[in-house]
Amino acid sequence: MVELLVKSKIKEHVKSIEPEMRVSPEFYDALEEELKVLVEKAVKRAKDEGKKTLYARHV
């Protein structure tokens, strides 16, 4: 399975919003799954349009 997220960057972003906030491993897993679903839907939209390139509008 391919990891799509850079956990250190997510943690860094969370800390920039709320310095005291921590991130559990389960959060990364759930976010990874959401991202996969988002990408899968974008691919389907692009294919439905006959495109071989993903664009912002497919999100």
Backbone as a chain_set.jsonl record, in Angstrom:
{"seq": "MVELLVKSKIKEHVKSIEPEMRVSPEFYDALEEELKVLVEKAVKRAKDEGKKTLYARHV", "coords": {"N": [[0.841, -1.181, 0.0], [0.517, 2.205, -0.789], [1.688, 5.066, 0.845], [0.145, 8.129, 1.097], [0.403, 10.422, 2.48], [2.445, 12.845, 4.134], [3.414, 12.571, 7.177], [4.849, 14.19, 8.97], [4.563, 16.721, 7.872], [1.843, 17.152, 8.095], [1.553, 17.138, 10.859], [3.129, 19.389, 11.416], [1.562, 21.379, 10.204], [-0.786, 21.221, 11.739], [0.263, 22.031, 14.205], [0.862, 24.651, 13.547], [-1.604, 25.77, 13.512], [-2.705, 25.203, 16.005], [-0.698, 25.171, 18.565], [-0.56, 23.471, 20.85], [-1.855, 21.18, 20.139], [-2.026, 17.683, 19.505], [-1.433, 14.836, 17.35], [-3.045, 11.864, 16.705], [-2.187, 8.448, 15.806], [-4.379, 7.206, 14.62], [-5.723, 9.303, 13.442], [-4.137, 9.957, 11.228], [-4.472, 7.609, 9.738], [-7.245, 7.693, 9.181], [-7.376, 10.081, 7.727], [-5.778, 9.423, 5.544], [-7.386, 7.461, 4.322], [-9.616, 9.031, 3.598], [-8.397, 10.728, 1.754], [-7.665, 8.917, -0.243], [-10.204, 8.129, -1.167], [-11.097, 10.587, -2.162], [-9.257, 10.996, -4.268], [-9.83, 8.773, -5.872], [-12.476, 9.388, -6.648], [-11.976, 11.726, -8.106], [-10.454, 10.703, -10.214], [-12.392, 9.128, -11.466], [-14.193, 11.134, -12.295], [-12.585, 12.521, -14.114], [-12.106, 10.514, -16.025], [-14.734, 10.128, -16.887], [-15.065, 12.449, -18.294], [-13.448, 11.964, -20.363], [-10.785, 12.524, -20.049], [-7.241, 12.319, -19.46], [-5.766, 13.484, -17.609], [-5.683, 14.789, -14.362], [-7.452, 17.524, -13.083], [-8.018, 20.53, -11.136], [-10.77, 20.911, -11.094], [-11.789, 18.374, -10.996], [-11.722, 17.608, -8.435]], "CA": [[0.0, 0.0, 0.0], [1.266, 3.461, -0.911], [1.308, 6.13, 1.769], [-0.05, 9.368, 0.356], [0.583, 11.557, 3.372], [3.702, 13.081, 4.844], [2.909, 12.797, 8.533], [5.531, 15.319, 9.612], [4.0, 17.966, 7.341], [0.514, 17.307, 8.685], [1.787, 17.541, 12.25], [3.613, 20.773, 11.359], [0.418, 22.231, 9.89], [-1.642, 21.231, 12.925], [0.944, 22.861, 15.21], [0.767, 26.053, 13.137], [-2.963, 26.196, 13.834], [-2.867, 25.088, 17.461], [0.583, 24.625, 19.03], [-0.698, 22.44, 21.881], [-2.587, 20.036, 19.598], [-1.265, 16.513, 19.092], [-2.106, 14.063, 16.305], [-2.991, 10.427, 16.989], [-1.978, 7.606, 14.616], [-5.667, 6.924, 13.987], [-6.072, 10.458, 12.611], [-3.432, 9.798, 9.955], [-5.123, 6.52, 9.01], [-8.535, 8.172, 8.68], [-7.102, 11.086, 6.703], [-5.279, 8.671, 4.387], [-8.542, 6.847, 3.665], [-10.387, 10.111, 2.979], [-7.643, 11.191, 0.596], [-7.791, 7.885, -1.285], [-11.555, 8.24, -1.728], [-11.113, 11.829, -2.936], [-8.501, 10.771, -5.506], [-10.607, 7.831, -6.688], [-13.602, 10.133, -7.244], [-11.416, 12.642, -9.107], [-10.089, 9.891, -11.378], [-13.64, 8.767, -12.153], [-14.707, 12.33, -12.982], [-11.723, 12.786, -15.266], [-12.393, 9.474, -17.028], [-16.068, 10.407, -17.433], [-14.887, 13.557, -19.236], [-12.532, 11.534, -21.412], [-9.478, 13.132, -19.784], [-6.193, 11.483, -18.889], [-5.077, 14.358, -16.67], [-6.539, 15.312, -13.29], [-7.448, 18.974, -12.895], [-8.664, 20.966, -9.901], [-12.23, 20.759, -11.203], [-12.16, 16.98, -10.728], [-11.849, 17.466, -6.98]], "C": [[0.888, 1.247, 0.0], [0.769, 4.455, 0.13], [1.253, 7.43, 0.997], [0.268, 10.601, 1.183], [2.001, 11.639, 3.919], [3.302, 13.509, 6.252], [3.563, 13.996, 9.205], [4.97, 16.652, 9.134], [2.599, 18.22, 7.902], [0.653, 17.781, 10.128], [2.233, 18.998, 12.319], [2.457, 21.743, 11.115], [-0.521, 22.345, 11.093], [-1.042, 22.145, 13.986], [0.883, 24.348, 14.844], [-0.617, 26.636, 13.447], [-3.153, 26.255, 15.344], [-1.627, 24.397, 18.028], [0.484, 23.499, 20.059], [-1.358, 21.148, 21.373], [-1.629, 18.922, 19.203], [-2.092, 15.741, 18.073], [-1.939, 12.571, 16.611], [-2.743, 9.653, 15.698], [-3.283, 7.317, 13.875], [-6.106, 8.074, 13.08], [-5.422, 10.327, 11.242], [-4.088, 8.715, 9.103], [-6.442, 6.984, 8.389], [-8.339, 9.191, 7.566], [-6.614, 10.432, 5.411], [-6.442, 8.054, 3.61], [-9.402, 7.893, 2.959], [-9.702, 10.602, 1.701], [-7.749, 10.197, -0.556], [-9.15, 7.959, -1.96], [-11.646, 9.477, -2.614], [-10.404, 11.643, -4.278], [-9.262, 9.824, -6.433], [-11.779, 8.528, -7.38], [-13.107, 11.086, -8.328], [-11.043, 11.882, -10.372], [-11.341, 9.514, -12.168], [-14.205, 9.962, -12.918], [-13.892, 12.635, -14.231], [-11.999, 11.775, -16.378], [-13.744, 9.713, -17.689], [-16.029, 11.537, -18.455], [-13.966, 13.169, -20.395], [-11.127, 12.104, -21.249], [-8.514, 12.098, -19.212], [-5.342, 12.274, -17.906], [-6.08, 14.839, -15.636], [-6.344, 16.827, -13.183], [-8.177, 19.311, -11.596], [-10.169, 20.741, -9.946], [-12.686, 19.326, -10.919], [-12.26, 16.701, -9.23], [-13.205, 18.013, -6.604]], "O": [[1.888, 1.311, 0.715], [-0.436, 4.658, 0.276], [2.213, 7.792, 0.316], [0.387, 11.701, 0.644], [2.661, 10.623, 4.135], [2.907, 14.652, 6.485], [2.901, 14.738, 9.931], [4.906, 17.61, 9.904], [2.22, 19.364, 8.152], [-0.037, 18.703, 10.562], [1.774, 19.753, 13.176], [2.383, 22.8, 11.742], [-0.991, 23.434, 11.422], [-1.753, 22.941, 14.598], [0.855, 25.204, 15.728], [-0.768, 27.845, 13.62], [-3.688, 27.222, 15.885], [-1.521, 23.171, 17.977], [1.376, 22.653, 20.124], [-1.413, 20.149, 22.09], [-0.562, 19.173, 18.641], [-3.297, 15.957, 17.943], [-0.818, 12.084, 16.757], [-3.054, 10.145, 14.613], [-3.294, 7.199, 12.65], [-6.777, 7.854, 12.072], [-6.065, 10.555, 10.217], [-4.244, 8.879, 7.893], [-6.723, 6.705, 7.224], [-9.06, 9.166, 6.568], [-6.997, 10.844, 4.316], [-6.475, 8.118, 2.381], [-9.865, 7.663, 1.842], [-10.361, 10.857, 0.692], [-7.906, 10.593, -1.711], [-9.244, 7.863, -3.184], [-12.215, 9.416, -3.705], [-10.905, 12.09, -5.31], [-9.326, 10.051, -7.641], [-12.041, 8.287, -8.559], [-13.757, 11.235, -9.362], [-11.288, 12.359, -11.48], [-11.346, 9.575, -13.397], [-14.645, 9.819, -14.059], [-14.446, 12.968, -15.278], [-12.111, 12.151, -17.545], [-13.894, 9.528, -18.897], [-16.851, 11.585, -19.37], [-13.737, 13.968, -21.302], [-10.364, 12.159, -22.213], [-8.924, 11.132, -18.567], [-4.318, 11.787, -17.428], [-7.189, 15.249, -15.979], [-5.221, 17.33, -13.192], [-8.87, 18.466, -11.03], [-10.774, 20.412, -8.926], [-13.861, 19.101, -10.629], [-12.814, 15.684, -8.813], [-13.567, 18.012, -5.428]]}, "num_chains": 1, "name": "protein.A"}
